Amino acid sequence: MSFTEEWEYKEEKPRSGEVITDKRRIYLHFYYNDQKATDDKVRFNAMLDRYIHKEWLYYLILLISALPGVFYVRTTDYFTALGCLIDAVAAFSFERRYVNYEDTRRIPTMILRVLGAVVIYLVVNSLLKMPFDKEFLAGTSLATFLIRTARYAIIMFLIMGVYPIMFPLFEKVGKKA
């Protein structure tokens, strides 16, 4: 990514008194290495895994490291991911404490779980968008992005934290009584 900045330059020569006016410019080039960024993230997560043993502290560090982007990032992807991170912090603790999700290898159960999650996403996402104007939600203001973060945090909390309470009911599907 490159930026060019131009400005008017004016200089008076001390001996001759001649005034020189011209345009000056500066070029600023940013290089972002995707592979290095990925490697840095992997190393950071490995360091957290090695040295941080309290779950709440682990999540707090992840949230704190993600929050500065609120002030300078203006993409929907960032605010969606931030909502999912906030959800993960809440949902993993909630699920572990109150739900105790168990995995399954039964195909019909797996399909029902995924379909249920898709339905929850579609319904709740539509409901949470209803109070807001479509132009507002399509905007790029900080308020719009924060609403997006909250929306995804709520949706994903329902899908990852609360929805698994119903999973034992799905285990009964397809079994003979």
Disulfide bonds with the S-S distance in Angstrom:
none
